[in-house]
Amino acid sequence: MNLVEKLKGYENQYMFIKWATGGEYGKLIYVGSDFIEFNIINVDTMEYSETVFIQASLILEVAIGGADVQRILAEVSSKMSLD
């Protein structure tokens, strides 16, 4: 199983992705056969700051759990309305 196949199961989840030219926290929107779509979150304001398309071969690291990812999940969840 390659990385793209594994990431397909994590669409619409928050994570940290490190790629060849950067690394950011955000939400994985779409996983294609040759690229991923990733919404970057500004960790200070907890709002989406930009969307990037990353070629799958440039991805170096993916962190789906951990203290920082859990903090982002908690802050995003607290901003959701109960309507």
HELIX and SHEET records of a PDB file:
HELIX    1   1 LEU A    3  LYS A    8  1                                   6    
HELIX    2   2 ALA A   56  LEU A   58  5                                   3    
HELIX    3   3 ALA A   67  LYS A   79  1                                  13    
SHEET    1   A 5 GLU A  47  GLN A  55  0                                        
SHEET    2   A 5 PHE A  35  ASN A  42 -1                                        
SHEET    3   A 5 GLY A  22  VAL A  31 -1                                        
SHEET    4   A 5 TYR A  14  TRP A  19 -1                                        
SHEET    5   A 5 ILE A  59  ALA A  63 -1                                        
END                                                                             
